[in-house]
């Protein structure tokens, strides 16, 4: 997968926010653990359990988004618990002023907001051109009015025949048939045969059960060969 400049800048900014939050949270947690009488060996490794849980939860949410699935609740709960633990340690280790506590809590809050932004996809905007392309337009035929001259030629000199003009006619158009769910699934499988059912369902706006049923029918119709026609025997002359 190629990284464009926008995606690269986004990833670098997210990594910077995560690094600042991890560094700040680590030393605040160490200070709180030592302050409450925890052993130094435990105090210096305790923050790694919180940061490790945040990393695992972030990777799980990113995997769900890449696969077109809804983000699992266990990953969200684990990430939220880690952020709350980090915010609590930062605030507890800060100076006893409102400003100091806000500054200490901010890195963890920034990390929470960044991960929420990256794990949630924005809503697709439907433009006017896309809406117009989905609707089958009624096309009118280019009909030139016909001139009918009964009983003579209007161009002949001395002719007083008034030409009769036919009203333009419109061609009847057959409304475009909208593709069914089976047609959509078959087309998606033909374009991306290795795509998962969940990815196809998310792209087409269908359920996974519907995609599985139509995908199985499409595969069966392709894999079942048509019977060969019976050979025609020519009569043999005696």
C-alpha positions in Angstrom: 0.0 0.0 0.0 1.5 3.3 -1.1 1.6 6.2 1.3 0.7 9.6 0.0 1.8 12.8 1.6 -1.4 13.3 3.6 -1.4 9.7 5.0 2.3 10.0 5.9 1.8 13.3 7.7 -1.2 11.8 9.6 0.8 8.8 10.7 3.8 10.9 11.8 1.5 13.3 13.8 -0.2 10.3 15.5 3.1 8.7 16.3 4.3 12.0 17.9 1.2 12.4 20.0 1.5 8.7 21.1 5.2 9.1 22.0 4.6 12.3 24.0 1.7 10.7 25.9 3.7 7.5 26.6 6.7 9.4 27.9 4.6 11.7 30.1 2.5 8.8 31.4 5.5 6.6 32.1 7.2 9.0 34.5 4.0 10.2 36.1 3.1 6.6 36.9 6.6 5.8 38.2 6.4 8.8 40.5 2.9 7.8 41.8 4.0 4.2 42.4 7.1 5.3 44.3 5.1 7.9 46.3 2.6 5.3 47.5 5.4 3.0 48.7 5.7 0.6 45.8 9.0 -1.3 45.2 11.3 0.5 42.8 11.6 -2.6 40.6 7.8 -2.8 40.2 7.4 1.0 39.9 9.6 1.2 36.8 7.9 -1.6 34.9 4.3 -0.9 36.0 3.7 1.8 33.4 4.6 -0.7 30.6 1.4 -2.7 31.4 -0.7 0.4 30.8 1.1 1.5 27.6 1.2 -2.1 26.3 -2.6 -2.4 26.7 -3.0 0.9 24.9 -0.9 -0.3 22.0 -2.8 -3.6 21.7 -6.1 -1.9 21.8 -5.0 0.7 19.1 -3.8 -2.1 16.8 -7.0 -4.1 17.3 -9.1 -1.0 16.4 -6.9 -0.3 13.3 -7.3 -3.9 12.1 -11.1 -3.8 12.5 -11.2 -0.6 10.4 -8.9 -2.0 7.7 -11.1 -5.1 7.4 -14.3 -3.1 7.1 -15.6 -4.4 10.5 -17.1 -2.5 13.4 -14.5 -1.8 16.1 -14.9 -4.4 18.8 -16.1 -3.1 22.2 -13.3 -4.9 24.1 -10.7 -2.9 22.3 -12.5 0.4 23.0 -13.0 -0.5 26.7 -9.3 -1.5 27.0 -8.1 1.7 25.4 -10.4 3.8 27.5 -9.3 2.1 30.7 -5.6 2.7 29.8 -6.3 6.4 29.1 -8.1 6.8 32.4 -5.3 5.1 34.3 -2.8 7.4 32.5 -4.9 10.5 33.2 -5.3 9.5 36.9 -1.6 9.0 37.3 -0.7 12.3 35.6 -3.1 14.3 37.7 -2.1 12.6 40.9 1.6 13.3 40.3 1.1 16.9 39.2 1.4 19.9 41.5 -1.7 20.8 43.5 -2.9 23.5 41.1 -5.6 23.4 38.4 -3.3 24.5 35.7 -0.7 21.9 36.5 -3.3 19.1 36.6 -4.7 20.2 33.2 -1.3 20.3 31.6 -0.4 16.8 33.1 -3.7 15.3 31.9 -3.6 16.7 28.3 -1.2 14.2 26.6 -3.4 11.2 27.5 -6.5 13.1 26.4 -4.9 14.1 23.1 -4.0 10.4 22.5 -7.6 9.4 23.1 -8.9 12.0 20.6 -6.3 11.0 18.0 -7.1 7.3 18.2 -10.8 8.0 18.0 -10.3 10.1 14.9 -8.2 7.4 13.2 -10.5 4.5 14.1 -13.8 6.2 12.9 -14.5 6.6 9.2 -16.2 9.7 8.1 -19.6 9.6 6.3 -19.5 9.6 2.5 -20.8 12.7 0.8 -23.1 12.1 -2.2 -22.6 14.9 -4.7 -25.3 16.1 -7.2 -23.5 14.5 -10.1 -23.4 11.1 -8.4 -27.2 11.3 -7.6 -27.9 12.2 -11.2 -25.9 9.3 -12.6 -27.9 6.9 -10.4 -31.2 8.0 -11.9 -32.0 6.9 -15.5 -32.8 10.1 -17.4 -35.7 10.2 -19.9 -34.2 10.9 -23.3 -36.3 12.5 -25.9 -35.6 11.7 -29.5 -34.4 14.3 -31.9 -37.3 14.4 -34.2 -37.5 16.9 -37.0 -41.0 18.1 -37.9 -42.1 16.5 -41.2 -43.9 18.5 -43.9 -46.6 16.7 -45.7 -47.9 18.2 -48.9 -51.1 16.4 -50.1 -51.7 16.5 -53.9 -48.7 18.5 -55.1 -45.3 20.1 -54.6 -45.2 23.2 -52.5 -42.3 24.5 -54.4 -44.2 24.6 -57.7 -45.0 28.1 -58.9 -48.6 29.1 -58.4 -49.3 26.4 -55.8 -51.6 27.5 -53.0 -51.3 24.3 -50.9 -50.6 25.0 -47.2 -48.1 22.5 -45.8 -49.2 20.4 -42.8 -46.7 20.1 -40.0 -46.6 17.0 -37.8 -46.1 17.5 -34.1 -42.8 16.0 -32.9 -43.1 12.6 -31.3 -41.1 11.3 -28.3 -39.5 8.0 -28.1 -40.5 5.7 -25.4 -37.7 4.8 -23.1 -37.5 1.6 -21.0 -36.6 2.4 -17.4 -33.2 1.1 -16.5 -33.4 -2.0 -14.3 -31.6 -1.5 -11.0 -29.1 -4.3 -10.3 -30.2 -6.8 -7.7 -28.2 -7.9 -4.6 -27.1 -11.0 -6.5 -25.9 -9.0 -9.4 -24.0 -6.6 -7.1 -22.3 -9.5 -5.2 -21.4 -11.3 -8.4 -19.8 -8.1 -9.9 -17.9 -7.5 -6.6 -16.6 -11.1 -6.5 -15.6 -10.8 -10.2 -13.6 -7.6 -9.5 -12.1 -8.8 -6.2 -12.3 -12.6 -5.9 -10.1 -12.7 -2.8 -12.1 -10.0 -0.9 -13.7 -11.2 2.3 -17.5 -11.4 2.8 -17.3 -8.7 5.4 -15.4 -6.3 3.1 -17.9 -6.9 0.3 -20.9 -6.4 2.6 -19.5 -3.2 4.0 -18.8 -1.8 0.5 -22.2 -2.8 -0.9 -24.2 -2.0 2.2 -25.5 -5.6 2.6 -25.4 -8.1 5.4 -22.7 -10.8 5.5 -25.3 -13.5 5.3 -26.7 -12.0 2.1 -23.2 -11.8 0.6 -22.4 -15.4 1.5 -25.6 -16.7 0.0 -25.3 -14.9 -3.3 -21.5 -15.5 -3.5 -22.1 -19.2 -3.1 -24.7 -19.1 -5.9 -22.3 -17.2 -8.1 -19.5 -19.7 -7.6 -21.8 -22.6 -8.2 -23.1 -21.2 -11.4 -19.6 -20.7 -12.7 -18.2 -24.0 -11.6 -21.2 -26.1 -13.1 -20.4 -26.6 -16.8 -23.2 -26.7 -19.3 -23.9 -30.1 -20.9 -22.4 -30.6 -24.3 -24.9 -30.9 -27.2 -25.6 -34.4 -28.5 -23.7 -35.2 -31.7 -25.8 -35.3 -34.9 -25.3 -38.6 -36.9 -25.3 -38.3 -40.6 -27.0 -41.1 -42.6 -24.5 -43.4 -44.3 -25.2 -44.1 -48.0 -25.4 -47.8 -48.8 
